Amino acid sequence: MVAPAPNNRLAELLDQLRAEFENQAGRAGEYEHQITSQMHEMELVRQKVYSLEQAQMEIKTKYESEIARLHRELETRGGAAPPTHPGAPPHAAPAQPPPPSIGHGPNNVFGAIMAGQAGQGGPTLAPPQEQAQQQQQQQQQQQQQQQQQPPPPSHQMPQPPPAVQPQGPPPAAPPPYQPYQQPPTANGYASQPPHPTASPGPKGRNARGLPGPPTPQQAQPGQYPDPRASPQVARPTPPPQHPIPNVGNFLADLRPDRVPSHQKKEGSDWYAVFNPHAPRALDVDLVHTLPHDSVVCCVRFSLDGKFVATGCNRAAQIFDVETGSKVSYLEDASVEKDGDLYIRSVCFSPDGRYLATGAEDKQIRVWDLPSRTIKHTFSGHEQDIYSLDFSRNGRHIASGSGDRTVRLWDVEQGQNVLTFSIEDGVTTVAISPDGRFVAAGSLDKSVRVWDTNTGLVVERLDGPDGHRDSVYSVAFAPNGRDLVSGSLDKTIKLWELPARPNLSNAVGKGGKCIRTFEGHKDFVLSVALTPDGQWVLSGSKDRGVQFWDPRTGSAQLMLQGHKNSVISVAPCPTGGLFATGSGDMRARIW
């Protein structure tokens, strides 16, 4: 029987399998080497992270011990140690706010306020009386500690009476008057403490409170130990007199507890400081507090001064100025109840019959106040409406929106009659007293003025003398020739328009900046002029309201009456009063 021939095909397959196995075994070795190398690198990274963590812990411990030592030193010198914030390292720097913008989202200026991020629970105003009580208690404790100390041994030199005890180096003489100079800035914003308008106690730049007078002590035996001699009792040293620093228009830098009584005024939860270097011509007092359930975005008086309107979440409200009572609550029942819908602007018609409201839903509603019904709903804007203004004849309403347009509406016809388009979002609008011009501020740092008859831009106020950041508020002066603007660059500017505005197609440059007001510590959100044109008032994210003399550019007073940003200020057209609206969910009449 013949044997079968060997199977060559099977041998070939076996050889192929053997070669593939050897190939895969080699690649597995390479992978194993790579994994080992990467594990070694990870171990080096882990060791580096561990060493950095240890170094950070050592630095933190060093800082904490140094801060504790400074606290103890402050306490021994009679000052109050600044409070520490739980959850934050003592050496953490204040967080800088993100760049502001108009529109939706948490990065816009009003968005953080309305979301409550800087509202309740933040630093609040504390009456100066409480600080005086705390300092008095500290002085009493020091007196008790000194009385409990045993007398010095006989071999020690007797101490001089308190009247001649060394008190340290004498206070430096106040520097001669110099014009205020802006400190060095970074990215266009001046350096400042995290809360420049917080409580007026020792939280400011001088964290050490007012030192109290030394405790009176009976004089030690001197060179005449005659028991028949009259005992000598030293007189207490009077508290040191602190000269008022020259802060220019930055009145928020003044400590109210070091300002003489005739240059300040205080209420239960507010205070005002008057410029010590300007003649005092105004007084201020709180008339009414109008609580709301949400952020107050805007305030506006009726032309007769009898009512004030406010805009908040989903509704506009009207209050009686004399009594402070609410007389109207205007809410569109047809709007869905889900989410927020802030009323960003309100304005009365000159006859007081209508109230126009602009909201985040891109709609302008004109309310008939006697019937509390909506007379017109103007649609056309494509983004939030930030500002409204009624013309003096009651015929037109100007509106500004984030959609980069200014629109003019005819109230009688109920339609849009003019549309002005620009390159960036419109934040504020104002109609001149004679109704001929419309001014608007924009995110592009400019103020534009249009002629309502021709629809042409007659002025563009910007350039080297213009604002360095977005313009958030504009207002015409009563004379119709001057204009004020407030900006996120923390300044207010007074502009003079030419007597004969440019009526050609070319953009005019005849307007000029005649005054720049610097003194706010944060964004200027609202500006206005009093009916007589004698004062400019401004509200700021620094929580303050300031009055300015437009002739000299000097600040007359600084009012701290809110616990959050002052979003809106409005003077009463009949004079004597003004209103403020704030992120602290209150409007106030002053």
C-alpha positions as CSV (number, residue, x, y, z in Angstrom):
1,M,0.0,0.0,0.0
2,V,1.4,3.4,-1.0
3,A,1.7,6.1,1.8
4,P,0.0,9.6,1.2
5,A,2.0,12.6,0.3
6,P,2.6,15.2,3.1
7,N,0.1,18.1,3.3
8,N,2.1,21.1,2.2
9,R,-0.8,23.5,2.7
10,L,-1.0,22.6,6.4
11,A,2.7,23.3,6.9
12,E,2.4,26.7,5.3
13,L,-0.5,27.6,7.6
14,L,1.4,26.5,10.6
15,D,4.5,28.6,9.5
16,Q,2.2,31.7,9.0
17,L,0.7,31.2,12.5
18,R,4.1,30.9,14.0
19,A,5.4,34.1,12.3
20,E,2.2,36.0,13.3
21,F,2.6,34.8,16.9
22,E,6.2,36.0,17.0
23,N,5.2,39.3,15.5
24,Q,2.5,39.9,18.1
25,A,4.8,38.8,20.9
26,G,7.3,41.5,19.8
27,R,4.6,44.2,19.6
28,A,3.4,43.2,23.1
29,G,6.9,43.8,24.4
30,E,6.9,47.2,22.8
31,Y,3.6,48.1,24.4
32,E,4.7,46.9,27.7
33,H,7.8,49.1,27.5
34,Q,5.6,52.1,26.6
35,I,3.3,51.5,29.5
36,T,6.2,51.2,31.9
37,S,7.6,54.5,30.6
38,Q,4.2,56.3,30.9
39,M,3.7,54.9,34.4
40,H,7.1,56.2,35.3
41,E,6.2,59.7,33.9
42,M,2.9,59.6,35.9
43,E,4.8,58.8,39.0
44,L,7.1,61.8,38.4
45,V,4.1,64.1,37.9
46,R,2.4,62.7,41.0
47,Q,5.6,63.5,43.0
48,K,5.7,67.0,41.5
49,V,2.1,67.7,42.4
50,Y,2.7,66.4,45.9
51,S,5.7,68.6,46.4
52,L,3.7,71.7,45.0
53,E,0.9,70.9,47.4
54,Q,3.2,70.7,50.3
55,A,4.8,74.0,49.3
56,Q,1.4,75.6,49.0
57,M,0.4,74.3,52.4
58,E,3.5,75.7,53.9
59,I,2.9,79.1,52.3
60,K,-0.7,79.1,53.5
61,T,0.3,78.3,57.0
62,K,2.9,81.0,56.9
63,Y,0.4,83.6,55.7
64,E,-2.2,82.5,58.2
65,S,0.3,82.8,61.1
66,E,1.4,86.2,59.8
67,I,-2.2,87.4,59.6
68,A,-3.0,86.1,63.1
69,R,0.0,88.0,64.4
70,L,-1.2,91.2,62.7
71,H,-4.7,90.7,64.2
72,R,-3.2,90.4,67.6
73,E,-1.1,93.5,67.1
74,L,-4.2,95.4,66.0
75,E,-6.1,94.2,69.0
76,T,-3.3,95.2,71.4
77,R,-3.2,98.7,69.8
78,G,-6.9,99.2,70.3
79,G,-8.1,98.6,66.8
80,A,-10.7,96.2,65.6
81,A,-9.4,93.2,63.6
82,P,-11.0,93.0,60.2
83,P,-13.4,90.1,59.8
84,T,-12.3,87.0,58.0
85,H,-14.4,85.4,55.3
86,P,-15.1,81.7,55.9
87,G,-14.2,79.4,53.1
88,A,-11.7,81.8,51.5
89,P,-7.9,81.8,52.2
90,P,-6.9,85.0,54.0
91,H,-4.5,86.0,51.2
92,A,-7.0,85.6,48.4
93,A,-7.2,88.6,46.1
94,P,-10.5,90.2,45.3
95,A,-12.1,88.7,42.2
96,Q,-12.4,91.1,39.3
97,P,-15.7,91.4,37.5
98,P,-15.9,90.0,34.0
99,P,-16.2,92.5,31.1
100,P,-19.7,93.8,31.0
101,S,-22.0,93.4,28.1
102,I,-25.6,94.1,27.2
103,G,-27.8,91.1,26.4
104,H,-28.7,87.8,27.9
105,G,-26.5,85.7,30.1
106,P,-24.7,86.2,33.4
107,N,-21.9,88.4,31.9
108,N,-24.0,91.5,31.5
109,V,-24.0,94.3,34.1
110,F,-27.6,94.0,35.0
111,G,-27.7,90.2,34.7
112,A,-25.6,89.6,37.9
113,I,-27.7,92.1,39.8
114,M,-31.0,90.5,38.8
115,A,-29.8,87.0,39.4
116,G,-29.1,88.0,43.0
117,Q,-25.4,87.3,42.8
118,A,-24.4,90.6,44.4
119,G,-27.6,91.2,46.2
120,Q,-28.8,89.8,49.5
121,G,-26.2,88.4,51.8
122,G,-23.5,90.7,50.5
123,P,-21.8,93.5,52.4
124,T,-24.4,95.9,53.7
125,L,-24.4,99.4,55.1
126,A,-23.9,99.6,58.8
127,P,-24.9,102.7,60.8
128,P,-21.9,104.6,62.1
129,Q,-23.5,104.5,65.6
130,E,-22.9,100.8,65.9
131,Q,-19.2,101.3,65.2
132,A,-19.0,104.0,67.9
133,Q,-20.6,101.6,70.4
134,Q,-18.1,98.8,69.4
135,Q,-15.2,101.2,69.9
136,Q,-16.6,102.3,73.3
137,Q,-16.8,98.7,74.4
138,Q,-13.2,98.0,73.4
139,Q,-12.1,101.1,75.3
140,Q,-13.9,99.9,78.5
141,Q,-12.3,96.4,78.2
142,Q,-8.9,98.0,77.9
143,Q,-9.6,100.1,81.0
144,Q,-10.6,97.0,83.0
145,Q,-7.5,95.1,81.9
146,Q,-5.3,98.0,82.9
147,Q,-7.0,98.4,86.3
148,Q,-6.4,94.7,87.0
149,Q,-2.7,94.9,86.3
150,P,-0.5,94.9,89.5
151,P,1.6,98.0,90.3
152,P,5.2,98.0,89.1
153,P,7.9,96.9,91.5
154,S,9.6,99.6,93.6
155,H,12.9,99.2,91.8
156,Q,11.4,100.2,88.5
157,M,11.3,103.8,87.3
158,P,7.9,105.4,87.9
159,Q,5.9,105.9,84.7
160,P,5.0,109.5,83.7
161,P,1.4,110.4,84.0
162,P,-0.8,109.7,81.0
163,A,-0.8,113.4,80.0
164,V,2.9,113.1,79.1
165,Q,3.1,109.5,78.1
166,P,4.6,109.0,74.7
167,Q,1.9,108.5,72.1
168,G,4.2,107.6,69.2
169,P,5.2,109.8,66.3
170,P,2.9,112.8,65.8
171,P,0.5,112.6,62.9
172,A,1.8,113.9,59.7
173,A,0.7,117.4,58.6
174,P,-1.9,117.3,55.8
175,P,-0.4,117.8,52.4
176,P,-1.1,121.1,50.6
177,Y,-4.1,121.1,48.3
178,Q,-3.4,119.4,45.0
179,P,-5.8,118.5,42.2
180,Y,-6.8,114.9,42.3
181,Q,-4.8,112.7,40.1
182,Q,-6.1,109.3,38.9
183,P,-4.0,106.4,40.2
184,P,-2.3,104.1,37.8
185,T,-4.7,101.9,36.0
186,A,-4.7,98.5,34.5
187,N,-6.9,97.7,31.5
188,G,-8.5,101.1,31.8
189,Y,-9.9,100.5,35.3
190,A,-8.5,102.1,38.4
191,S,-7.3,99.9,41.2
192,Q,-9.6,99.9,44.2
193,P,-10.6,97.8,47.2
194,P,-13.2,95.1,46.5
195,H,-16.1,97.0,48.1
196,P,-15.3,100.7,48.1
197,T,-18.8,101.6,49.3
198,A,-19.2,99.0,52.0
199,S,-19.9,99.8,55.6
200,P,-18.3,103.0,56.7
201,G,-16.3,101.4,59.5
202,P,-12.7,100.3,59.8
203,K,-13.0,98.1,56.6
204,G,-11.5,100.8,54.4
205,R,-8.0,101.6,53.7
206,N,-7.3,102.5,57.4
207,A,-8.3,99.2,59.0
208,R,-7.3,100.4,62.4
209,G,-10.2,102.1,64.1
210,L,-10.1,105.4,66.0
211,P,-7.8,105.0,69.0
212,G,-9.6,105.9,72.2
213,P,-8.2,108.2,74.9
214,P,-5.7,106.6,77.4
215,T,-7.1,105.3,80.7
216,P,-6.7,107.9,83.5
217,Q,-4.4,106.6,86.2
218,Q,-3.3,107.9,89.5
219,A,0.2,109.3,89.4
220,Q,2.9,107.1,91.0
221,P,4.9,108.3,94.0
222,G,7.5,110.9,92.9
223,Q,10.2,112.7,94.6
224,Y,7.8,114.2,97.2
225,P,6.4,111.2,99.1
226,D,4.7,113.5,101.6
227,P,1.5,111.8,102.7
228,R,0.0,115.2,103.4
229,A,0.4,116.3,99.8
230,S,-2.6,116.3,97.6
231,P,-2.9,113.3,95.3
232,Q,-2.1,114.1,91.7
233,V,-4.5,112.7,89.1
234,A,-3.5,113.0,85.4
235,R,-5.9,114.4,82.9
236,P,-7.0,112.1,80.0
237,T,-5.4,112.9,76.7
238,P,-8.0,114.2,74.2
239,P,-8.5,112.0,71.1
240,P,-6.2,113.0,68.2
241,Q,-7.7,115.2,65.6
242,H,-7.7,113.6,62.1
243,P,-7.4,116.1,59.3
244,I,-9.8,115.5,56.4
245,P,-7.8,114.1,53.5
246,N,-8.2,115.8,50.1
247,V,-9.9,113.1,48.0
248,G,-11.1,115.3,45.3
249,N,-14.4,114.1,44.0
250,F,-13.9,110.6,45.2
251,L,-16.1,111.2,48.3
252,A,-16.5,107.4,48.8
253,D,-12.9,107.5,50.1
254,L,-13.9,109.6,53.1
255,R,-14.6,107.8,56.3
256,P,-17.9,109.1,57.8
257,D,-16.6,108.7,61.3
258,R,-13.8,111.1,60.6
259,V,-16.0,113.7,58.8
260,P,-17.3,116.6,61.0
261,S,-21.0,116.5,61.8
262,H,-21.7,119.6,59.7
263,Q,-20.3,117.8,56.6
264,K,-22.4,114.7,56.8
265,K,-25.9,113.5,57.4
266,E,-27.0,110.1,58.7
267,G,-30.2,108.0,58.8
268,S,-31.0,104.6,60.2
269,D,-29.6,102.8,57.1
270,W,-28.1,105.6,54.9
271,Y,-25.7,108.4,55.1
272,A,-24.5,111.3,52.9
273,V,-21.1,113.0,52.9
274,F,-20.7,116.5,51.6
275,N,-17.5,117.7,49.8
276,P,-15.4,119.4,52.5
277,H,-13.7,121.5,49.7
278,A,-16.8,122.8,48.1
279,P,-19.4,125.2,49.5
280,R,-22.4,123.2,50.8
281,A,-25.5,124.2,48.8
282,L,-27.7,121.1,49.1
283,D,-29.3,119.0,51.8
284,V,-30.7,115.5,51.5
285,D,-33.2,113.4,53.5
286,L,-35.1,110.1,52.9
287,V,-38.8,110.6,52.2
288,H,-40.1,107.1,51.3
289,T,-38.8,103.6,50.9
290,L,-40.7,101.6,48.3
291,P,-40.0,97.8,48.7
292,H,-40.3,95.5,45.7
293,D,-40.2,91.7,45.2
294,S,-37.3,91.9,42.7
295,V,-34.6,94.2,41.3
296,V,-35.8,97.7,40.5
297,C,-34.5,98.4,37.0
298,C,-35.9,101.9,36.5
299,V,-37.6,104.8,38.2
300,R,-39.4,107.8,36.6
301,F,-41.6,110.7,37.8
302,S,-44.8,112.0,36.1
303,L,-44.4,115.5,34.7
304,D,-46.6,117.0,37.5
305,G,-44.4,115.2,40.2
306,K,-47.4,113.5,41.8
307,F,-46.5,109.9,40.9
308,V,-43.3,107.8,40.4
309,A,-43.3,104.7,38.3
310,T,-40.9,101.8,38.7
311,G,-40.0,98.8,36.6
312,C,-39.2,95.4,38.1
313,N,-39.8,91.7,37.2
314,R,-42.9,91.2,35.1
315,A,-44.6,94.4,36.3
316,A,-44.5,98.2,36.4
317,Q,-45.8,99.9,39.6
318,I,-46.9,103.4,40.3
319,F,-46.7,105.1,43.7
320,D,-48.1,108.3,45.1
321,V,-45.2,110.6,45.8
322,E,-46.8,112.3,48.8
323,T,-47.9,109.2,50.7
324,G,-45.6,106.6,49.3
325,S,-48.6,104.2,48.8
326,K,-48.9,102.0,45.7
327,V,-51.7,103.1,43.4
328,S,-51.2,100.9,40.3
329,Y,-49.7,97.5,39.5
330,L,-49.5,96.9,35.8
331,E,-48.8,93.4,34.5
332,D,-49.7,91.9,31.2
333,A,-51.9,88.9,32.0
334,S,-51.4,87.5,28.5
335,V,-47.7,86.8,29.1
336,E,-46.6,83.4,30.2
337,K,-45.7,83.1,33.8
338,D,-42.6,81.0,33.3
339,G,-39.2,82.7,33.8
340,D,-38.2,86.3,34.4
341,L,-39.4,89.3,32.4
342,Y,-37.8,92.5,33.6
343,I,-39.3,95.9,32.8
344,R,-36.1,97.8,31.8
345,S,-37.6,101.2,31.2
346,V,-40.8,103.2,32.0
347,C,-41.9,106.7,31.1
348,F,-45.1,108.8,31.6
349,S,-46.7,110.7,28.8
350,P,-46.6,114.5,29.5
351,D,-50.4,114.6,30.4
352,G,-50.0,111.6,32.8
353,R,-52.6,109.5,31.0
354,Y,-50.2,106.9,29.6
355,L,-47.2,104.9,30.9
356,A,-44.9,103.3,28.4
357,T,-42.9,100.2,29.4
358,G,-40.1,98.4,27.6
359,A,-39.2,94.9,28.5
360,E,-37.0,91.9,27.8
361,D,-39.6,90.4,25.5
362,K,-38.9,93.0,22.8
363,Q,-42.3,94.6,23.3
364,I,-43.3,98.2,24.1
365,R,-46.6,98.5,26.0
366,V,-48.4,101.8,26.3
367,W,-50.8,101.6,29.3
368,D,-53.9,103.7,29.6
369,L,-53.7,104.5,33.3
370,P,-57.3,105.4,34.1
371,S,-58.5,102.1,32.7
372,R,-55.3,100.2,33.5
373,T,-55.5,98.5,30.1
374,I,-52.9,98.3,27.2
375,K,-53.6,100.9,24.5
376,H,-50.8,99.9,22.2
377,T,-48.3,97.1,21.9
378,F,-45.4,98.1,19.6
379,S,-43.5,95.2,18.0
380,G,-40.4,95.5,15.8
381,H,-37.4,95.3,18.0
382,E,-35.5,92.1,17.8
383,Q,-33.8,92.2,21.2
384,D,-34.4,93.5,24.7
385,I,-35.6,97.1,25.0
386,Y,-33.4,99.0,27.4
387,S,-34.6,102.6,27.2
388,L,-37.7,104.7,26.5
389,D,-38.5,108.4,26.4
390,F,-41.7,110.3,25.7
391,S,-41.5,113.5,23.6
392,R,-42.8,116.7,25.3
393,N,-45.7,117.0,23.0
394,G,-46.8,113.4,23.9
395,R,-46.9,112.3,20.2
396,H,-43.8,110.2,20.0
397,I,-41.9,107.6,22.0
398,A,-38.2,106.8,21.4
399,S,-36.9,103.3,22.1
400,G,-33.4,101.8,22.2
401,S,-32.7,98.1,22.0
402,G,-29.8,95.6,21.9
403,D,-30.7,95.0,18.3
404,R,-28.6,98.1,17.3
405,T,-31.6,100.3,16.5
406,V,-33.3,103.4,17.8
407,R,-36.9,103.6,16.8
408,L,-39.4,106.4,16.9
409,W,-43.1,105.5,17.4
410,D,-46.2,107.6,16.8
411,V,-48.6,107.1,19.7
412,E,-51.6,108.3,17.9
413,Q,-51.1,106.2,14.8
414,G,-49.7,103.3,16.7
415,Q,-46.8,102.6,14.4
416,N,-43.1,102.9,13.9
417,V,-42.3,106.1,11.9
418,L,-38.4,106.2,12.0
419,T,-35.7,103.7,12.6
420,F,-32.0,104.6,13.2
421,S,-29.5,101.8,12.8
422,I,-25.9,101.8,14.3
423,E,-23.0,99.3,14.6
424,D,-23.6,98.1,18.2
425,G,-26.3,97.7,20.8
426,V,-28.2,100.8,22.0
427,T,-28.4,101.1,25.8
428,T,-30.1,104.5,26.4
429,V,-32.1,107.1,24.5
430,A,-33.3,110.6,25.3
431,I,-35.5,113.1,23.3
432,S,-34.5,116.8,23.5
433,P,-37.0,119.2,25.2
434,D,-38.1,120.6,21.9
435,G,-38.6,117.2,20.4
436,R,-36.2,117.9,17.5
437,F,-33.4,115.6,18.4
438,V,-32.9,112.0,19.7
439,A,-29.7,111.1,21.5
440,A,-28.6,107.5,22.1
441,G,-25.7,105.9,23.9
442,S,-24.2,102.6,22.7
443,L,-21.9,99.8,23.6
444,D,-19.4,101.2,21.1
445,K,-18.5,104.1,23.5
446,S,-20.3,106.7,21.4
447,V,-23.2,109.1,21.8
448,R,-25.1,109.8,18.6
449,V,-27.7,112.6,18.0
450,W,-30.3,112.4,15.2
451,D,-32.6,115.0,13.7
452,T,-36.1,113.7,14.0
453,N,-37.3,115.7,10.9
454,T,-34.6,114.4,8.5
455,G,-33.6,111.1,10.1
456,L,-29.9,112.1,9.8
457,V,-27.1,111.8,12.3
458,V,-26.2,115.4,13.2
459,E,-23.6,114.6,15.9
460,R,-21.4,111.7,17.0
461,L,-19.8,112.4,20.4
462,D,-16.7,110.2,20.8
463,G,-13.0,110.4,20.0
464,P,-10.1,111.3,22.3
465,D,-12.4,113.3,24.6
466,G,-15.1,110.7,24.6
467,H,-15.8,107.7,26.8
468,R,-13.4,104.8,27.0
469,D,-16.1,102.2,27.6
470,S,-19.8,101.6,26.8
471,V,-22.2,104.4,27.4
472,Y,-25.1,103.4,29.6
473,S,-27.1,106.6,30.1
474,V,-27.7,109.9,28.4
475,A,-29.9,112.9,29.3
476,F,-30.6,116.3,27.7
477,A,-30.2,119.4,29.8
478,P,-33.3,121.7,30.2
479,N,-31.7,124.2,27.8
480,G,-31.7,121.5,25.0
481,R,-28.1,122.4,24.0
482,D,-26.2,120.4,26.6
483,L,-26.1,116.6,27.1
484,V,-24.7,114.4,29.9
485,S,-23.6,110.8,29.5
486,G,-22.6,108.1,31.9
487,S,-20.3,105.2,31.1
488,L,-18.8,102.0,32.3
489,D,-15.5,103.9,32.4
490,K,-16.8,105.3,35.7
491,T,-17.1,108.9,34.4
492,I,-19.8,111.3,33.5
493,K,-19.3,113.7,30.6
494,L,-21.0,117.0,29.8
495,W,-21.3,117.7,26.1
496,E,-22.1,121.0,24.4
497,L,-24.0,120.7,21.1
498,P,-23.5,123.3,18.4
499,A,-26.1,126.1,18.0
500,R,-26.6,125.0,14.4
501,P,-26.3,121.2,14.1
502,N,-25.0,119.7,10.9
503,L,-27.9,118.9,8.6
504,S,-25.8,117.5,5.8
505,N,-25.3,113.8,5.1
506,A,-21.8,113.9,6.8
507,V,-21.7,113.1,10.5
508,G,-21.1,116.3,12.5
509,K,-18.2,116.8,14.9
510,G,-19.3,120.2,16.2
511,G,-20.2,118.9,19.7
512,K,-17.5,119.0,22.3
513,C,-16.9,117.7,25.8
514,I,-16.8,120.6,28.2
515,R,-16.6,118.7,31.5
516,T,-15.6,115.3,32.7
517,F,-16.8,114.2,36.2
518,E,-14.6,111.6,37.9
519,G,-15.4,110.3,41.4
520,H,-17.3,107.1,41.2
521,K,-15.5,103.9,42.1
522,D,-17.4,101.7,39.6
523,F,-19.6,101.7,36.5
524,V,-21.9,104.7,36.1
525,L,-25.3,103.3,35.3
526,S,-27.6,106.3,35.2
527,V,-27.3,110.1,34.9
528,A,-29.8,113.0,34.9
529,L,-30.0,116.7,35.4
530,T,-32.3,118.6,37.8
531,P,-35.1,120.6,36.2
532,D,-33.3,123.9,36.7
533,G,-30.1,122.5,35.1
534,Q,-28.1,123.4,38.3
535,W,-27.0,119.9,39.2
536,V,-26.0,116.6,37.5
537,L,-26.9,113.5,39.5
538,S,-25.6,110.0,38.8
539,G,-26.1,106.4,40.1
540,S,-23.4,103.8,40.1
541,K,-22.6,100.2,40.6
542,D,-20.6,101.4,43.6
543,R,-24.0,101.8,45.4
544,G,-23.6,105.6,45.6
545,V,-25.5,108.6,44.2
546,Q,-23.5,111.7,43.6
547,F,-24.5,115.3,42.8
548,W,-22.2,117.4,40.7
549,D,-21.9,121.1,39.9
550,P,-21.8,121.3,36.1
551,R,-20.1,124.7,36.2
552,T,-17.1,123.6,38.2
553,G,-17.1,119.8,37.8
554,S,-16.8,119.3,41.6
555,A,-19.0,116.8,43.5
556,Q,-21.4,118.4,46.0
557,L,-22.3,115.2,47.9
558,M,-22.2,111.4,47.9
559,L,-25.2,109.5,49.1
560,Q,-25.0,105.9,50.3
561,G,-28.6,104.7,50.6
562,H,-28.8,101.3,48.9
563,K,-27.2,97.9,49.5
564,N,-26.6,97.1,45.9
565,S,-26.0,98.9,42.6
566,V,-28.0,102.1,41.9
567,I,-29.4,101.2,38.5
568,S,-31.6,104.3,38.0
569,V,-31.8,107.9,39.2
570,A,-34.6,110.3,38.3
571,P,-35.2,113.9,39.4
572,C,-38.7,115.2,40.0
573,P,-39.8,117.6,37.2
574,T,-41.2,120.0,39.8
575,G,-38.0,120.1,41.8
576,G,-37.1,119.3,45.3
577,L,-37.2,115.4,45.1
578,F,-35.4,112.6,43.3
579,A,-35.8,108.9,43.1
580,T,-33.4,105.9,43.0
581,G,-33.9,102.3,42.0
582,S,-31.5,99.6,43.0
583,G,-30.5,95.9,42.9
584,D,-31.4,95.7,46.6
585,M,-35.1,95.4,45.5
586,R,-36.0,98.9,46.8
587,A,-36.8,102.2,45.2
588,R,-36.4,105.3,47.3
589,I,-37.7,108.9,47.1
590,W,-35.3,111.5,48.6
